[in-house]
Amino acid sequence: MSPELISILVLAVVFVIATTRSVNMGALAFAAAFGVGALVADLDADGVFAGFPGDLFVVLVGVTYLFAIARANGTTDWLVHAAVRLVRGRVALIPWVMFALTGALTAIGAVSPAAVAIVAPIALSFAARYRISPLLMGAMVVHGAQAGGFSPISIYGSIVNGIVEREKLPGSEITLFLGSLLVNLVIAGVVFVVCGGLKLWRQGAVTEDRDGSGGSGAPTGTTGEGGEGGGTTRTAPAPTAVTTRPDAVRLTPPVIATLVSLTALVVAVLGFDLDAGLTAITLAVVLSTAWPDDSRRAVSEIAWPTVLLICGVLTYVGVLDEMGTITWAGEGVGGIGVPLLAAVLLCYIGGIVSAFASSVGIMGALIPLAVPFLAQGEIGAVGMVTALAVSATVVDVSPFSTNGALVLAAAPDVDRERFFRQLMAYGGIVVATVPAVVWLVMVVPGWG
């Protein structure tokens, strides 16, 4: 067996173990990098560490550090309640508020599971109180997180754009961002219609109680006889404004300073081309110095498992690069003889594996593996990278993925087995259809 084939089989074993056992894929990848590098490729420690992504490490730590402070001092709570008040409690708009909110959080740097973990409990509580389909609300939260997930300053965006730059591929940060945004927006619209969103327009407005979490047990204009799906619905009166306690989520000095810091991060990165990781760490240190009590636990809340996962997988990919596996695998894919067929197969590999394992892990592995294939020039690199990124993340609604599991866990007053089956069926539909659609729209025309 060739060394290249051994290294790919070891990568497959890493994915299988991480999927079936509770072991961080990054830790497995570090061990695999050491084993394959030393025993198969005859690399020393310097050769193994050559692929360690120091720049992405700083981005992951800096951005999640800043966001952990935002969670600790109440900034994210303020954003959630402000978004609900913005639509004056109209029930039909609440799923879209949650979509936009998770999208905004990931777009400014929150790790996707962190944004889902914050918004999903609130969103699913609304769903239970106002008889909104939990599948609808959960899908809106997850697709919202992915819609903003590839902004130039986001975690996913920084990872993919860093890999593209590292591999010297043609890239377009805006195309990547807008591609994911539009795909997830369209899917959210379809889910909204199919899961009863249009019926919500006949309902009135939510009235928040004194804790800001929602008032009456049913929307204005709905009577609550019977169980799920029961009751009699009459024409709702004109929506009324949300009533909320003035200090439900106060705009305190730390919250104001954090909002200013998040804005400054966007301006610094987009307007002045400063490094997102170093800028975020600097802003987080300033906030920590000014309000140490609010920031005391922020360091421990940095997304260390994600940092370990990304750095481990990319270090292993660096070993593959050192031993020539990437070139060997790319030539094998290109050897299929039909570039478009190879491209759609890669999209499906990304989607299927990500439905059961880590999206960021599979992106970190697949994009470098596709480099020699893209270097042939028959497939546009920008469109292919965008299609791979979308295929590997849009399937996070699967209950086996982190985001899907968070939604399943956050849903109150539901039959969890039934909800699990719904999420699994919906995830299967997404895996079966979306990779083919993004391949047709983004790869076939030859973008980039």
Disulfide bonds with the S-S distance in Angstrom:
none
